[in-house]
């Protein structure tokens, strides 16, 4: 939540809408992470690193791609 709260309001809205679309419809720019467990959701310049099970999606990190999102988390 800290990562998401730190973003501008417009970015927060885009990210929450993209996560909702993925959770309901399975749509979005999703890739399985290589070398580790989890997935990446791309929303413009932002990335959400997450893992999921049958009942929930757990966002591990939300941030801009320029901050090396994938390599840090």
Secondary structure, 3 states (H helix, E strand, C coil): CHHHHCCCHHHHHHHHHHHHHHHHHCCCEEEECCCCCCEEEEECCEEEEEEECCCCEEEEEEEEHHHCHHHHC
